[in-house]
Amino acid sequence: MTLIIDIHGHQTLVPKAHLAFREAQIAHLADLSRPAPGLPEYPDLELREIIQNNQLKLQQERGADLTIFSPRASAMQPHIGDEATSVQWAIACNNMIKRTVDLFPDNFIGVCQLPQYLGAGGKPGGLEAAIVELERCVLELGFVGCNLNPDPSGGSFNAPPLTDRYWYPLYEKMIELRVPAMIHVSGSCNDCLHATGSYYMAADTNAFMNLMTGDLFADFPDLNFVIPHGGGAVPYHWGRYRGLADMLKIPPLSDHVMKNVYFDTCVYHQPGIDLLFNVIDKKNILFASEMIGAVRGIDPETGQYFDDTKRYVEALGLSEEDRHAIFEGNARRVYPKLDEKLKARGL
């Protein structure tokens, strides 16, 4: 039997004390005479009720088995505060994910937020704290991956390309720990870029172009990235990228990029999913919904939730082999720590 593994879920609804902690952090930054807050405390009962009435409820209604779960992406906010602020915020968010996983171990497994931040001149700060938190989350909390923000500025896109050596220490730690990264920006500070409708799509597309025009995987052949939201614009303009590769004398994308890069199925209508599967090799597609996330309503044309992506995939009429790959096999290959944990459960 195939497990239905949703590789893209966020804890978008959180305890009140968690929100109050963030508000206190921001208030402290605005007025340093205010004390810096301690990590939030809240009862398991509150956390349990939030998950049971939301993500768990929809997971079960829609027929999924396991969600790879991370903190709310739009609230990562690396542009707010200094390194210490980002570290404490990441710890608070990742600890919450750990508690959720402990409460529902059969339904959720953790992926961590990294404490990225802006340094001098509004440029991305160092990655030392991110590496320490990644190691804590994988080795102590049992997480299976991380979310990597390629633009900590929140819309200025002033970070080095993902192929730049700035990122190499983090990649080395990812390889050592055997975890992939989902490339995921946070909230937008740019009025020209709506967070989920524009900024996310632009960042996803830009990340692919970074990887295409560099040679990162020659240095890190075992490094894996998931580009979410169906890969941004990439699958839907695949001819453009293949043509650019030819013009720029880049090797075929199947060898140069697509041995290490994967797209998810967070595409919220049937024609989009149809195109994704017609264009991209099925070994590079992982099932995901991002619920409860960016698009939460019911499609008036179908009467179904936009983000019930399992319906779209099932409508493709995949072979049993391809269906298994999309819903389970590819996720276990891209997330080897997940595979280890499932094997330990006899799955």
Secondary structure, 3 states (H helix, E strand, C coil): CCCCEEEEEEECCCCHHHHHHHHHHHHHHHCCCCCCCCCCCCCHHHHHHHHHCCHHHHHHHHCCCEEEEEECHHHCCCCCCCHHHHHHHHHHHHHHHHHHHHHCCCCEEECEECCCCECHHHCECCCHHHHHHHHHHHHCCCCCCEEECCCCCCCCCCCCCCCCHHHHHHHHHHHHHCCCEEECCCCCCCCCCCHHHHHHHHHHHHHHHHHHHCCHHHHCCCCCEEECHHHCCCHHHHHHHHHHHHHCCCCCHHHHCCCCEEEECCCCCHHHHHHHHHHCCHHHEECCCCCCCCCCCECCCCCCECCCHHHHHHCCCCCHHHHHHHHHHHHHHHCHHHHHHHHHCCC
